[in-house]
Amino acid sequence: MQAEFMMHPSIDPVIFSIGPLALRWYGLMYLLGLGFAYLWGKRQCEMPHYAKLGWTDKRFSDLLFWSFVGGVIVGGRLGYVLFYQFDYFLANPLYLFDMSTGGMSFHGGLLGVVIVLAIFAKVTNIHLLRVGDFIAPLVPMGLFFGRIGNFINGELWGRVTDVPWAMIFPAAGPEPRHPSQLYQAALEGLLLFIILAIYSRKPRPMGAVSGLFLVGYGTARFIIENFREPDEHLGLLYFGWSMGQWLSAPMIVVGALMMVWAYRFHPVQSDKERKA
């Protein structure tokens, strides 16, 4: 039976090590995501409609640093522990600081980034939604690289299936499974980036880009959760939804309302309307 399906390659999670220092694939993926966000953000700073709002390389670099450290790292860890390992955390509070076995949550990281963006908006006197519109197109490729890291590590695998492209993940047992990490990399990462990059090339109503990101990510994650193996200790919750679906559904609703609000109350004026 196993010979009919692809076997996940057993890739050492450590690329190389020098003494106590080691470069891991997952860490490299984080660096690639951060590097791409930096380059694309600098490109956005050169776009006229962003430059008019006061975006500079210096301002953007400060925002990216604090979003990555305070939002992605701290928020991602807190979100994983509170959303997915809360009972274990209550029994062992120091687990919050134990990163040796991994454990990051996108939804927690998103909340952390929103808090950082709110502080940044207050300090720089830029509307929070304007800040969100600028940073939203930079996120998907970080997700893309992160999911590739999950695939390399052979973790967060999909549900059992017999589709021709199914793969056997040794750590999950002998059954062939969906390579759901690659589904997420394709939809939450690459496709969502392309959509946001095209959409944000022109001036849009304040909050529209942020809203589109929430709708796009929430929809992609909700769909892919149908192919991803639920967390063993949580399983499927109410209505047969996974925790990821319960966290993604509000994103879709909020994002859609944001886009309706943006186009209703903050429409972008045309050049003719500005001259009139």
Backbone as a ProteinNet text record, in pm:
[ID]
protein_1_A
[PRIMARY]
MQAEFMMHPSIDPVIFSIGPLALRWYGLMYLLGLGFAYLWGKRQCEMPHYAKLGWTDKRFSDLLFWSFVGGVIVGGRLGYVLFYQFDYFLANPLYLFDMSTGGMSFHGGLLGVVIVLAIFAKVTNIHLLRVGDFIAPLVPMGLFFGRIGNFINGELWGRVTDVPWAMIFPAAGPEPRHPSQLYQAALEGLLLFIILAIYSRKPRPMGAVSGLFLVGYGTARFIIENFREPDEHLGLLYFGWSMGQWLSAPMIVVGALMMVWAYRFHPVQSDKERKA
[TERTIARY]
83	0	85.9	190.5	274.3	347	377.3	453.2	374.2	241.5	159.1	162.5	212.9	210.7	352.3	365.9	494.8	525.3	650.9	696.4	760	720.4	780	929.6	1013.3	1157.7	1197.1	1278.5	1322.8	1436.8	1400	1496.9	1537.2	1665.3	1715	1669.9	1599.7	1553.6	1666.9	1788	1905.7	1984.8	2001.1	2076.9	2224.7	2276	2413.9	2428.3	2530	2553.9	2702.2	2731	2868.3	2870.6	2922.9	2920.4	2776.2	2741.6	2603.8	2504.9	2556.9	2471.3	2427.1	2298.7	2244.8	2147.2	2155.7	2059.9	1958.3	1833.7	1726.5	1647.3	1587	1507	1394.6	1329.5	1216.9	1264.7	1380.3	1436.3	1472.1	1526.8	1560.4	1435.5	1324.2	1199.7	1150.5	1165.6	1129.4	1213.7	1342.6	1431.4	1395.6	1361.3	1321.8	1192.2	1097.7	973.2	996.3	1083	1115.6	1187.6	1280.8	1354.2	1263.4	1170	1077.2	989	940.7	857.3	933.8	1061.7	1142.9	1156.6	1187.9	1206.6	1076.3	966.5	838.7	788.1	814.3	774.7	849.4	978.7	1055.2	999.4	956.5	895.7	765.5	686.8	561.9	587.7	695.9	727.7	750.3	789.6	815.7	689.6	580.4	455.5	395.4	352.6	303	193.8	96.5	-16.1	24.7	133.9	184.3	277	358.1	449.4	371.9	255.8	174.7	124.7	114	66.9	180.2	303	415.6	498.7	482	561.5	702.6	801.7	942.7	1011.9	1131.7	1207.9	1230	1262.3	1289.5	1164	1054.1	929.1	886.2	901.2	862.3	953.2	1084.9	1178.4	1148.9	1116.3	1081.3	955.5	855.9	731.1	753.1	831.9	856	926	1024.8	1099.4	1007.4	930.1	845.3	728.5	681.5	574.5	624.9	748.2	804.7	833.9	896.5	935.1	814.8	747.5	636.7	510.7	486.6	364.6	379.2	463.6	474.6	529.4	641.2	706	627.6	608.8	540.4	393.2	323.7	182.2	158	244.4	229	243	338.2	358.6	242.8	203.9	93.1	-34.7	-58.6	-178.3	-180.1	-66.6	-60	-88.4	-25.7	-41.9	-185.3	-244.5	-377.6	-488.5	-471.2	-575.3	-570	-446.9	-432.1	-379.3	-313.7	-253.2	-288.1	-409.1	-443.4	-440.4	-496.1	-497	-355.2	-269.7	-130.6	-61.6	-94.4	-36.1	-77.3	-205.7	-251.1	-175.6	-145.7	-72.9	75.6	127.7	270.6	291.6	276.1	285.2	417.2	526	655.1	660.2	559.9	552.4	546.5	494.5	485.4	621.5	726.1	860.6	942.4	883.8	955	933	1028.5	1017.3	1089.9	1140.7	1223.4	1143.9	1013.2	930.7	844.9	871.5	794.8	660	569.8	436.7	410.4	357.8	323.3	184.8	108.5	-26.1	-34.6	-85.7	-101.8	-202.4	-314.9	-418.3	-365.8	-282.9	-221.2	-121.9	-43.9	50.2	-21.8	-137.2	-214.8	-261.5	-311.8	-354.9	-237.3	-121.2	-2.7	37.6	32.3	67.2	-31	-159.7	-260.2	-230.1	-188.7	-153.9	-34	68.1	186.1	145.9	61.4	17.4	-59.5	-141.5	-218.9	-126.1	-23.1	73.6	149	190.8	263.1	175.4	48.1	-43.5	-59.1	-66	-80.5	42.2	160.2	285.1	308.8	278.9	307	189.8	77.1	-42.6	-92.6	-78.9	-135.4	-252.9	-362	-479.9	-443.9	-495	-464.9	-496.1	-605.9	-641.5	-543.3	-487.9	-385.2	-260.4	-225.5	-109.5	-136.6	-256.9	-293.2	-293	-340.3	-342.3	-201.6	-106.5	31.3	95.5	69.3	140.4	76.1	-54	-125.5	-61.1	-19.6	40.6	174	235.5	366.1	355.2	235.7	217.4	214.5	141.4	122	248.9	351.9	472.3	544.9	527.6	580.1	508.5	376.6	299.8	345.8	373.7	420.8	547.5	646.5	772.6	753.2	665.8	640.8	581.1	486.5	425	524.4	614.1	718.7	806.6	832.3	907.4	834.4	701.6	622.5	634.7	632.9	642.6	779.9	884.4	1019.4	1033.2	974.7	982.3	889.3	801.6	709.2	607.4	557.1	462.1	334.8	231.6	103.3	50.7	55	13.7	-138	-182.4	-324.1	-394.4	-521	-602.3	-572.6	-610.1	-589	-671.2	-609.3	-675.3	-611.2	-677.4	-618.3	-602.2	-597.2	-575.1	-436.9	-417.2	-289.7	-166.8	-184.2	-67.9	-53.7	-125.7	-114.7	28.6	63.2	200.2	197.6	292.3	304.3	405.7	357.8	443.8	477.9	602.7	639.6	594.1	601.6	563.8	414.3	335.9	190.4	139.1	226.3	182.5	191.3	144.2	160	55.7	-47.9	-154.4	-112.2	-150.7	-123.6	-212.6	-159.1	-231.6	-219.1	-310.6	-300.5	-174.3	-93.2	16.9	-40	-117.2	-193.3	-103	21.3	113.9	134.3	140.5	159.7	32.9	-83.5	-208.2	-209.7	-168.8	-168	-65.2	51.2	153.3	100.9	26.2	-23.7	-136.6	-234.3	-351.8	-331.3	-291.9	-271.7	-150	-54.8	68.5	72.4	104.2	131	9.1	-104.9	-224.1	-271	-275.9	-320.6	-225.4	-95.8	-0.5	-26.5	-47	-72.2	-197.6	-303.4	-428.7	-406.9	-341.1	-319.9	-222.6	-119.4	-21.6	-87.9	-173.2	-243.7	-344.4	-419.1	-525.1	-469.2	-353.4	-298.6	-208.9	-194.9	-111.7	-171.9	-304.2	-372.9	-432.3	-459.4	-522.2	-655.8	-677.9	-803.2	-860.6	-991.1	-1049.9	-980.1	-968.5	-900.7	-968	-889.4	-940.2	-974.1	-978.1	-1017.3	-911.2	-784.3	-677.5	-671.6	-683.6	-684.8	-803.2	-920.1	-1039	-1023.8	-964.8	-944.5	-848.8	-747.1	-655.3	-729.8	-813.9	-886.6	-980.7	-1051	-1141.2	-1061.7	-951.2	-871.9	-808.6	-745	-681	-785	-887.9	-989.5	-1055.1	-1084.6	-1147.5	-1053.8	-928.4	-830.9	-808.5	-792.1	-766.5	-888.5	-1007.9	-1129.7	-1143.6	-1115.1	-1126.2	-1022	-897.9	-789.3	-802	-866.1	-885	-963.5	-1039.2	-1112.1	-1017.8	-894.6	-796.3	-683.7	-678.8	-572.1	-616.9	-529	-560.6	-579.7	-695	-716	-617.2	-592.5	-505.3	-563.6	-478.8	-525.6	-599.7	-550.5	-612	-738.3	-764.4	-884.4	-988.4	-940.6	-1032.8	-1121.5	-1236.8	-1334.4	-1428.7	-1462.7	-1544.6	-1689.7	-1762.5	-1901.9	-1920.1	-2029	-2062.1	-1957.4	-1871.1	-1767.6	-1655.9	-1645.9	-1539	-1416.9	-1300.5	-1175.8	-1154.4	-1057.3	-1024.2	-982.9	-905.9	-864.5	-983	-1089	-1207.6	-1284.2	-1292.3	-1360.4	-1286.7	-1155	-1078.3	-1080	-1102.2	-1099.7	-1233.8	-1343.4	-1476.4	-1498.5	-1463.8	-1480.9	-1396.2	-1280.8	-1196.7	-1269.4	-1339.2	-1412.2	-1521.6	-1597.1	-1707.9	-1655.3	-1554.9	-1499.5	-1438	-1365	-1302.8	-1405.6	-1513.6	-1618.8	-1684.6	-1713.8	-1774.1	-1679.1	-1549.5	-1451.4	-1452.3	-1461	-1460.4	-1587.8	-1701.4	-1827.2	-1818.9	-1769.8	-1755.7	-1659.9	-1548.5	-1446.8	-1503.5	-1570.7	-1624.2	-1745.7	-1815.2	-1933.6	-1897.3	-1799.6	-1770.8	-1637.9	-1548.6	-1418.4	-1383.3	-1472.7	-1441.4	-1324.6	-1243.2	-1129.3	-1180	-1143.5	-1186.2	-1106.6	-1171.2	-1101.3	-1027.5	-937.7	-863.1	-957	-1063.6	-1158.9	-1230.5	-1266.7	-1335.7	-1244	-1112.5	-1019.4	-1001.7	-1007.1	-985.8	-1111.5	-1227.7	-1353.9	-1366.8
-120.7	0	125	128.9	246.3	276.8	173.4	195.5	275.1	285.1	356.2	506.4	548.4	689.5	741.4	871.3	934.4	928.4	917.3	918.3	1054.3	1115.1	1243.5	1225	1306.9	1292.4	1328.4	1247.1	1273.8	1375.3	1501	1610.7	1651.4	1656.9	1701.3	1845.2	1872.2	2009.4	2109.2	2059.6	2146.3	2147.9	2264.8	2276.9	2254.8	2327.8	2306.3	2363.8	2320.3	2369.9	2395.8	2496	2528.9	2538.1	2436	2432.2	2428.6	2516.5	2517	2589.6	2657.2	2734.2	2647	2655.1	2574.5	2656.8	2641.6	2705.6	2600.9	2624.4	2531.1	2579.1	2484.4	2519	2615.4	2591.2	2676.8	2818.8	2829.2	2961.7	3031.4	2955.5	3012.3	3062.4	2988.2	3031.4	3163.1	3178.9	3306.4	3420	3395.2	3498.9	3533.2	3431.3	3456.7	3538.3	3505.3	3580.8	3724.5	3745	3880.1	3957.6	3889.4	3955.5	3996.7	3910.1	3944.8	4062.4	4060.8	4170.5	4301.7	4298.5	4421	4475	4387	4431.8	4482	4410.9	4454	4581.9	4594.9	4716.6	4838.3	4824.6	4935.2	4972.2	4872	4897	4976.2	4940.3	5013	5158.2	5182.3	5319.2	5410.3	5351.1	5429.5	5455.2	5386.3	5408.4	5542.5	5625.5	5760.8	5764.5	5673.9	5681.9	5643.6	5568.6	5541.3	5653.6	5705	5813.9	5937.3	5963.8	6079.5	6068.2	5945.9	5924.6	5927.2	5956.2	5971.2	5847.6	5745.1	5624.2	5643.3	5619.1	5627.8	5497.6	5477.9	5357	5345	5456.1	5455.2	5417.9	5480.9	5453.8	5308.7	5261.5	5123.5	5024.2	5048.8	4957.1	4943.4	5054.8	5049.8	4965.3	4986.6	4911.8	4762.8	4728.3	4586.9	4517.3	4583.3	4522.6	4491.8	4590.6	4570.5	4476.2	4476.2	4383.2	4239.7	4219	4084.4	4034.3	4118.5	4075.9	4073.6	4188.6	4199	4129.3	4127.1	4067.6	3921.4	3891.7	3754.8	3660	3696.3	3605.8	3597	3710.9	3709.8	3672.4	3738.9	3710.2	3570.1	3523.9	3389.4	3283.3	3302.2	3204.7	3209	3329.5	3342.5	3281.9	3308.9	3257	3106.1	3043.9	2897.6	2837.5	2894.2	2839.9	2858	2975.3	3003	2938.8	2933.8	2876.4	2724.2	2669.7	2527.4	2443.6	2507	2430.3	2491.3	2544.3	2619.1	2530.6	2410.1	2320.5	2284.9	2258.3	2225.2	2346	2465.9	2588.6	2608.4	2579.5	2594.8	2500.1	2381	2284	2316.1	2382	2411.7	2548.5	2658.3	2793.7	2822.5	2758	2782.8	2730.2	2651.2	2601.8	2717.3	2830.5	2948.1	2986.5	2963.6	3005.2	2890.6	2773.2	2657.5	2650.9	2701.2	2704.4	2587.2	2494.7	2386.9	2293.8	2281.2	2192.9	2270	2399.8	2480.8	2517.6	2562.1	2599.6	2747.7	2784.6	2922.8	2924	3026.7	3039.9	3164.6	3148.8	3267.1	3363.8	3311.3	3399.2	3478.1	3414.1	3485.5	3589.3	3551.3	3646.1	3766.1	3741.3	3850.5	3948.3	3894.8	3982.1	4063	3996.1	4066.6	4178.3	4151.5	4253.7	4369.6	4341.1	4447.9	4540.4	4481.8	4564.6	4653.5	4595.5	4674.3	4784.5	4751.9	4851.6	4964.5	4931.2	5033.1	5129.7	5076	5161.3	5247.8	5187	5260.2	5371.9	5342.2	5442.4	5560.1	5529.4	5634.6	5724.2	5661.9	5738.2	5823	5769.1	5838.9	5922.7	5914.5	5989.5	5950.9	5822.7	5768.3	5679.1	5689.5	5609.2	5461	5387.9	5245.1	5168.8	5200.9	5129.2	5159.4	5280.1	5313	5227.7	5211.1	5128	4983.3	4935.5	4799.6	4777.4	4877.5	4865.6	4855	4921.7	4917	4781.2	4728.1	4606.8	4479.5	4483.3	4360.5	4286	4353.8	4279.6	4213.9	4250.7	4196	4063.3	4030.5	3913.6	3780.4	3768.2	3635.2	3558.1	3625.8	3550.9	3499.5	3566.8	3512.5	3383.4	3380.6	3258	3149.2	3187.9	3091.9	3021.6	3099.7	3040	2959.2	3007.6	2934.9	2797.9	2789.2	2659.9	2566.2	2622.5	2539.3	2481.5	2562.7	2513.8	2400.3	2413.7	2305.3	2177.7	2191.4	2074.1	2008.5	2089.3	2033.9	1958.7	2013.2	1948.7	1828.5	1806.7	1695.1	1707.5	1831.9	1856.9	1920.7	1925.5	1984.7	1922.9	1790.8	1717.8	1719.4	1667.4	1665.7	1539.4	1530.1	1414.2	1297.5	1179.4	1057.7	1067.1	1028.1	1035	934.7	916	828.9	902.7	1037.1	1112.5	1077.6	1087.7	1045.2	1115.7	1240.1	1316	1304.3	1210.3	1190.4	1153	1180.6	1156.7	1091.7	1002.9	936.9	1014	1064.5	1134.6	1035.3	991.2	887	916.4	1043.1	1075.7	1062.9	1058.2	1049.6	907.7	813.4	676.7	634.1	515	459.5	506	577.2	615.8	734.3	733	848.4	966.2	1085.1	1204.5	1318.8	1414.3	1536.6	1612.7	1660.7	1750.7	1891.6	1907.3	2031.1	2153	2129.6	2242.8	2311.7	2232.4	2288.6	2357.1	2304.6	2372.4	2511.6	2517	2645.2	2740.3	2688.3	2772.9	2833.7	2754.2	2800.5	2902.5	2874.2	2961.1	3078	3048.8	3155.3	3240.9	3180	3250.2	3309.2	3228.4	3278.7	3344.3	3274.9	3329.9	3457.8	3458.6	3577.6	3694	3667.3	3774.7	3835.3	3751.5	3801.3	3889.4	3843.9	3921	4056.3	4057.3	4182.8	4275.2	4217	4298.6	4370.7	4301.5	4363.5	4466.7	4430.4	4518.3	4646.9	4639.3	4756.4	4842.3	4809.4	4890.8	5029	5039	5167	5211.6	5340.2	5388.3	5319.5	5276.3	5210.9	5280.4	5266.6	5326.2	5276.7	5365.8	5330.5	5209.9	5106.6	4985.6	4875	4905.8	4804.7	4696.3	4733.7	4634.4	4543.5	4603.6	4523.7	4427.2	4477.7	4393.7	4278.8	4307.4	4201.4	4095.1	4136.8	4039	3946.5	4003.4	3921.9	3824.4	3872.2	3784.7	3674.6	3713.2	3617.5	3512	3555.1	3455.9	3369.2	3433.1	3357.4	3252.3	3288.7	3194.7	3079.7	3112.8	3009.3	2913.8	2967.1	2882.8	2796.8	2855.2	2779.8	2660	2682.7	2574.9	2465.8	2507.5	2410.2	2329.2	2385.8	2311.1	2182.2	2175.6	2052.9	1940.2	1974.8	1875.8	1856.7	1941.5	1937.7	1857	1775.8	1695.4	1787.7	1778.9	1863.5	1828	1922.5	1895.2	1779.9	1683.3	1559.7	1584.6	1679	1701.8	1787	1847.5	1929	1859.6	1797.1	1733.8	1836	1792.5	1882.8	1933.3	2061.2	2124.5	2135	2236.5	2254	2260.8	2201.8	2197.5	2122.3	2046.6	1973.9	2062.8	2184	2276.5	2255.5	2278.4	2274.3	2408.8	2414	2540.4	2644.6	2601.5	2694.4	2755.7	2678.2	2730.4	2826.6	2795.1	2884.5	3018.7	3015.2	3139.6	3215.2	3145.2	3207.8	3267	3204.8	3253.2	3400	3444	3585.9	3677.3	3629.1	3710.5	3741.7	3642.3	3661.2	3765.8	3753.3	3845.8	3987.3	4001.4	4134.3	4196	4116.7	4168	4215.6	4140.1	4180.1	4310.1	4321.7	4444.5	4563.1	4540.2	4647.3	4697.3	4606.9	4647.8	4724.2	4677.8	4750.3	4890.1	4897.4	5027.3	5117.8	5062	5141.8	5203.8	5124.9	5176.2	5265.9	5245.3	5326.7	5463.2	5468.5	5593.8	5657.6	5584.7	5641.4	5610	5638.2	5609.2	5693.4	5634.3	5706.6	5795	5922.5	6015.5	5994.8	6013.5	6009.1	6140.1	6141.4	6263.8	6376.5	6345	6448.1	6509.7	6424.6	6473	6560.9	6529.8	6611.7	6750.1	6755.9	6882.4	6969.2	6907.1	6982	7078.6
0	0	0	82.2	92.5	-37.6	-116.8	-239.2	-342	-326.7	-422.3	-398.5	-286.1	-251	-225.1	-239	-211.9	-62.8	-32	106.8	134.9	244.1	280.1	304.1	241.5	261	403.8	463.6	600.4	596.2	610.1	602.4	744.1	767.3	897.7	920.9	1031.3	1057.2	1075.5	1105.2	1121.8	991.5	932	807.7	835.2	932.9	977.9	1117.3	1187.1	1322.4	1341.9	1421.7	1458.9	1611	1673.9	1819.3	1867.7	1963.6	2015.4	1923.7	1822.1	1731.6	1613.7	1581.1	1471.3	1389.3	1257.7	1168	1125.9	1162.2	1129.1	1008.7	938.7	821.7	857.7	970.7	1007.7	1036.3	1100.8	1124.5	995.1	899.4	769	698.2	710.7	647.5	706.3	838	901.1	844.2	826.9	773.5	629.4	549.2	411.1	406.1	492.2	497.3	538.5	638.3	683.6	573.7	505.2	397.2	283.5	246	138.6	180	305	353.4	348.8	383.2	380.9	238.3	144.5	6.1	-55.1	-29.4	-87.6	-20.6	110.4	179.3	126.3	99.1	41.6	-96.1	-170.8	-301.4	-285.8	-184.7	-161.6	-122	-47.3	-5.5	-125.7	-238.1	-359.4	-441.4	-407.3	-480.1	-438.7	-534.4	-503	-397.3	-404.4	-310.7	-168.9	-152.2	-18	27.9	-62.1	-26.8	20	-40.9	-1.8	141.9	191	327.6	429.5	383.2	475.1	498.3	412.8	431	376.4	462.8	426.2	463.8	411.5	445.8	596.2	660.4	805.2	883	849.6	920.2	901	778.2	749.1	820.5	821.4	885.7	1034.4	1100.5	1242.4	1263.9	1179.8	1192.5	1170	1069.6	1039.1	1154.5	1213.5	1323.8	1441.2	1484.4	1601	1571.2	1448.2	1412	1417.5	1371.6	1369.5	1510.4	1591.3	1726	1819.6	1830.7	1925.4	1880.3	1748.9	1698.4	1664.9	1565.5	1515.2	1622.1	1684.5	1779.6	1910.7	1976.9	2107	2090.8	1998.2	1979.2	1928.2	1835.9	1783	1890.3	1979.6	2087.2	2187.5	2228.3	2322.1	2263.5	2135	2071.3	2068.3	2037	2031.3	2168.5	2272.3	2407.2	2456.5	2433.5	2485.9	2403.1	2271.1	2185	2177.5	2175.8	2147.1	2262.9	2361.1	2471.6	2606.3	2620.6	2740.9	2865.9	2856	2972.5	3016	2917.2	2949.6	3012.9	2964.5	3019.2	3165.5	3196.5	3334.4	3428.2	3377.1	3458.9	3466.6	3363.2	3357.4	3292.9	3368.8	3312.3	3241.3	3282.9	3219.8	3076.3	3038	2900.1	2800.7	2845.3	2758.3	2702.6	2780.1	2739.9	2679.8	2669.8	2615.4	2464.7	2388.8	2242.7	2177.6	2258.4	2203.4	2112.3	2137.8	2055.4	1956.5	1939.2	1845.3	1903.4	1816	1860	1841.6	1722.1	1692.1	1627.4	1655.1	1600.3	1514.3	1390.6	1305.9	1366.9	1417.1	1471.1	1591	1673.8	1784.4	1735.1	1632.4	1574.2	1514	1452	1393.2	1500.5	1611.4	1720.4	1775.5	1786.4	1833	1739	1608.5	1509.6	1515.3	1532.7	1541	1658.7	1771.7	1887.6	1855.6	1791.3	1752.7	1655.2	1557.6	1460.1	1528	1627.9	1698.5	1772.6	1835.9	1906	1805.3	1695	1591.4	1534.5	1509.3	1455	1550.4	1679.5	1779.5	1783.5	1780.5	1790.2	1666.2	1548.1	1422.2	1372.8	1442.1	1403.4	1264.5	1230.7	1107.6	1146.7	1075	1109.3	1107.6	1206	1217.9	1089.1	1023.8	901.4	788.4	786.7	686.9	710.7	835.6	869.2	828.9	859.2	822.4	672.2	597.7	451.9	394.5	458.7	411	441.2	559.3	602.4	549.4	516.2	476.7	359.3	250.1	138.3	171.4	284.8	321	395.7	441.9	528.7	453.6	340.6	281.2	247.3	197.8	162.8	286.3	399.3	523.9	559.3	534	554.4	458.9	334.2	234.4	282.5	322.5	368	496.6	584.5	708.1	682.7	588	556.7	486.6	408.3	349.2	460.6	562.3	678	748.2	763.2	822.4	740.6	608.3	521.8	534.3	533.8	547.4	678.9	785.8	916.7	928.8	829.5	836.2	947.6	971	1079.7	1024.8	1105.9	1067	937.9	930.8	811	795	680.7	649.3	694.5	656.7	693.1	599.2	642.9	564.2	435	323.1	193.6	98.7	-17.3	-119.5	-252.2	-247.6	-370.9	-425.8	-557.9	-618	-561.8	-515.4	-464.4	-311.7	-251.6	-106.8	-69.7	54.3	99.8	236.6	258.5	387.9	473.3	588.2	682.6	794	801.6	898.4	1041.3	1082.4	1220.1	1243.3	1134.9	1147.4	1131.1	1102.3	1083.1	937.4	904.7	770.2	668.4	712.7	620.2	533.8	405.6	318.1	356.7	347.9	392.8	293	305.4	226.9	269.7	175.2	211.5	232	337.3	357.8	379.1	422.3	436.3	301.1	193.7	60.5	11.4	50.1	16.5	79.8	205.9	276.4	216.6	181.4	119.7	-10	-86.6	-216.3	-201.8	-112.4	-102.1	-6.3	118.3	216.5	183.2	114	83.4	-54.8	-154.4	-288.3	-352.3	-353.6	-418.2	-349.9	-217.4	-145.3	-168.1	-175.7	-204.8	-342.2	-442.6	-578.7	-580.6	-514.2	-511	-445.2	-328.6	-256.9	-329.6	-391	-463.4	-580	-653.2	-766.2	-716.1	-612.7	-561.7	-502.6	-434.6	-365.1	-452.4	-581.1	-669.8	-691.6	-678.8	-696.7	-563.5	-548.1	-424	-400	-278.6	-240.7	-117.7	-93.3	26.6	152.6	249.7	373.8	438.6	466.5	529.1	431.1	300.5	201.6	185.4	181.9	165.9	288.5	406.3	529.1	529.7	487.8	483.2	385.5	269.3	170.6	223.3	297.1	356.7	453	538.7	635.4	565.5	463.6	388.5	318	253.4	177.4	264.6	373.2	460.9	528.8	582.8	654.1	566.1	440.8	348.5	314.3	281.7	246	362.7	481.4	599.4	631.4	620.4	650.3	556.5	428.5	329.5	356	377.3	391.6	520.3	622.1	745.8	723.2	613.5	580.6	538.4	502.9	459.1	560.5	661.2	760.9	882	934.9	1053.8	1174	1242.5	1360.9	1471	1558.6	1672.8	1754	1786.3	1848.8	1979	2059.9	2190.8	2182.7	2064.6	2047.1	1960	1851.8	1758.6	1690.9	1644.9	1584.7	1693.3	1684.1	1786.2	1738.7	1780.6	1744.4	1592.6	1543.4	1401.2	1318.6	1384.6	1313.6	1262.6	1316.3	1276.5	1364.2	1305.2	1381.2	1449.2	1539	1603.8	1500.6	1398.6	1293.7	1221	1200.2	1132.9	1222.5	1350.5	1443.2	1456	1443.7	1451.3	1318.6	1208.4	1076.5	1035.7	1079.5	1040.6	1078.9	1201.2	1233.5	1145.6	1100.5	1012.8	881.8	827.7	702.4	720.2	829.6	855.5	877.5	963.5	993.1	868.2	791.1	669.3	569.1	550.9	457.1	502.3	633.1	685.5	668.2	686.9	668.1	524	427.3	286.6	251.1	301.5	277.7	337.9	462.8	530	454.8	408.5	339.7	212.4	130.7	4.1	26.5	138.8	166.1	220.9	310	380.1	342.6	276.8	240	94.7	1.2	-139	-188.2	-275.7	-333.2	-444.5	-439.3	-542.9	-670.7	-783.4	-911.5	-933.3	-1030.8	-1061	-1101.3	-1175.5	-1217.7	-1098.3	-1000.1	-880.8	-798.4	-793	-716.6	-778.2	-911	-979.7	-979.1	-955.8	-963.1	-846.3
[MASK]
++++++++++++++++++++++++++++++++++++++++++++++++++++++++++++++++++++++++++++++++++++++++++++++++++++++++++++++++++++++++++++++++++++++++++++++++++++++++++++++++++++++++++++++++++++++++++++++++++++++++++++++++++++++++++++++++++++++++++++++++++++++++++++++++++++++++++++++++++++

